[in-house]
Amino acid sequence: MDPRPTESRHPASPGLHARGAEAILSDLLAAQQAALRALEPALPALAAVAEAGAHVLGRGGRFGYAGAGSSGLMALADALELPGTFGIPPDRVPVLFAGGTGALLHMTGAVEDDPALALADLDASGLTSGDMIVILSASGSTPYALVLAKAAATRGIRVAGIANSPGSALLKQVEIAVLLDTGPEVVSGSTRMGAGTAQKVALNMMSTLIGIKLGHVHDGYMVNVVADNAKLIDRAARIVADIAGVPRSIAEAALTATGGAVKPAVLVAQGQSPEAARDQLTKAGGHLALVLND
């Protein structure tokens, strides 16, 4: 038997193919729900990753994501969301995905075993000493992930690892280890299921906490959102109106004065000039709450 929990047999696996459609879906749902319970003991480690990531991004560094296969897709999804949600420039959140863009259209397993590819991706990422990378691997033994972890640490890059197998090689060699002990999959080895679900939720929480620590969330609002379509422009106006306590018309005028930037628009709506608003936010490290409280 394979020693990795993600390759072991799940109690619901035997006879799965012979059950009815709704019974199969019920088993799959129960397994997904069980996988989420693995997040509870991982909260302290996830908080540590977010704190470190916010520190790196807050001083102008890069926070990278890396993975292969399903884990790589989870990493990619989270990284792509950060610019739109929190206004973080895309070049500050590079993604290292085994096989590159070609593998997104036709995923192959061989790329995750190529150490040279991992090193080339690290070279191209722009990550350097003082930056940080979070590496995902369900088994915690993927060669691509292990080579990246070792090489990144050698270059002075802070390394966090997320894996679904206790005692795995990845978790043993990273600075911050996040174990999501999701156990066997109903479809044996199909880590896009329970393991992938837990990884996705963990990354959602981690990156949201990073956004909060950077001051990009205020009272649950995305105050660093880039308003570049009709939906986001409408959302930005509602955010400014609510936080500043002004009518919608004043909020819209303030956003026009700040080029659509929400944080300074809140202050402009309260009577400040765009220049003064930006100056105060700069002094407050981008934290709107500090300016409003002051």
C-alpha positions, -999 to 999 in steps of 0.1 A, spaced: 0 0 0 11 36 -8 21 53 26 6 86 14 -29 92 29 -40 108 -4 -34 75 -21 -50 53 5 -85 38 3 -115 58 16 -143 38 34 -168 50 8 -147 38 -22 -156 1 -24 -187 -3 -45 -188 34 -55 -194 26 -92 -224 5 -84 -244 30 -63 -270 53 -76 -263 88 -88 -276 106 -57 -259 82 -34 -226 88 -51 -230 125 -49 -239 122 -12 -207 103 -6 -187 129 -25 -203 158 -6 -197 141 28 -160 137 19 -157 173 8 -173 185 41 -150 162 61 -120 176 43 -129 212 54 -127 201 90 -89 197 85 -87 235 83 -94 241 120 -61 228 134 -43 246 105 -55 281 114 -24 291 134 -1 281 106 -22 298 80 -22 330 101 16 328 102 17 326 64 -6 355 60 13 377 86 46 370 68 31 375 34 15 409 44 49 420 58 66 411 25 40 428 3 38 458 26 74 467 22 72 463 -16 83 427 -20 68 398 -39 46 370 -26 47 340 -50 26 309 -54 38 275 -68 25 240 -75 19 213 -100 -13 197 -112 -44 203 -91 -24 220 -64 -9 243 -90 -44 252 -102 -55 261 -67 -24 283 -64 -30 300 -97 -66 307 -89 -57 325 -57 -29 345 -72 -51 357 -101 -78 370 -77 -55 393 -57 -51 421 -82 -89 425 -88 -99 420 -51 -72 439 -34 -55 460 -61 -21 442 -57 -1 445 -89 1 412 -108 39 413 -109 40 412 -71 22 379 -69 40 356 -95 28 321 -101 51 291 -107 30 264 -124 47 232 -135 45 231 -173 36 268 -177 6 280 -197 7 250 -220 -1 227 -191 -32 247 -183 -48 235 -215 -33 200 -215 -22 189 -180 6 163 -180 22 146 -151 58 145 -163 64 182 -158 61 178 -120 91 155 -120 115 178 -138 139 196 -114 154 218 -142 119 231 -150 114 241 -113 147 260 -112 139 277 -145 105 288 -133 121 302 -101 146 321 -121 119 336 -142 96 345 -113 115 376 -102 115 363 -66 146 373 -47 160 375 -12 135 388 12 105 378 -9 82 349 0 67 319 -18 39 294 -7 43 260 -23 14 235 -26 16 198 -30 -12 174 -18 12 145 -13 40 168 -1 64 148 -22 62 163 -57 97 168 -70 88 202 -86 76 214 -51 106 200 -33 132 214 -56 115 248 -55 114 248 -17 151 240 -14 163 264 -41 141 293 -28 154 289 7 190 289 -6 183 322 -23 170 339 9 133 336 -1 110 328 28 92 295 21 58 282 33 44 249 23 8 235 22 4 197 20 -22 171 28 1 144 41 14 144 77 52 141 79 57 148 42 90 160 28 77 194 18 64 202 53 97 191 68 119 215 48 98 248 48 99 277 73 61 277 78 44 243 74 6 241 69 -8 206 72 -43 200 58 -48 164 69 -77 155 46 -70 118 44 -80 94 16 -101 104 -14 -133 87 -24 -118 84 -58 -84 71 -47 -56 96 -54 -79 122 -70 -66 151 -50 -87 177 -69 -114 165 -45 -110 167 -7 -74 178 -8 -80 204 -35 -111 217 -17 -93 222 15 -64 239 -3 -87 263 -21 -105 273 11 -72 276 30 -58 299 2 -90 320 2 -87 326 39 -49 332 38 -51 358 10 -81 375 25 -62 379 58 -32 393 38 -56 419 22 -69 428 57 -34 432 72 -24 454 42 -53 477 50 -72 468 18 -103 458 36 -123 482 58 -155 470 76 -157 441 52 -154 464 21 -127 460 -6 -113 495 -4 -84 489 -27 -105 474 -55 -96 484 -90 -129 497 -104 -125 488 -141 -160 477 -151 -196 488 -145 -201 464 -116 -170 475 -98 -177 512 -104 -211 508 -89 -197 489 -60 -170 516 -54 -196 543 -52 -217 523 -27 -185 517 -6 -175 554 -5 -211 565 2 -214 541 32 -180 546 48 -180 584 43 -216 587 53 -225 608 22 -252 606 -6 -244 586 -37 -239 618 -58 -211 630 -36 -194 596 -36 -194 595 -73 -179 630 -76 -152 620 -51 -144 589 -71 -141 610 -102 -117 633 -84 -95 604 -73 -96 585 -106 -117 557 -92 -95 550 -61 -117 542 -32 -96 550 -2 -88 586 -10 -123 590 -24 -137 583 11 -116 612 25 -124 635 -5 -162 628 1 -156 641 37 -142 673 24 -105 668 19 -86 675 -14 -73 645 -34 -37 655 -27 -43 658 11 -62 625 11 -34 606 -7 -7 622 16 -25 611 47 -30 576 34 7 574 25 17 584 60 -8 558 74 7 530 52 -25 528 32 -47 520 62 -79 540 58 -89 532 94 -59 550 108 -68 582 89 -105 580 98 -97 574 135 -72 602 136 
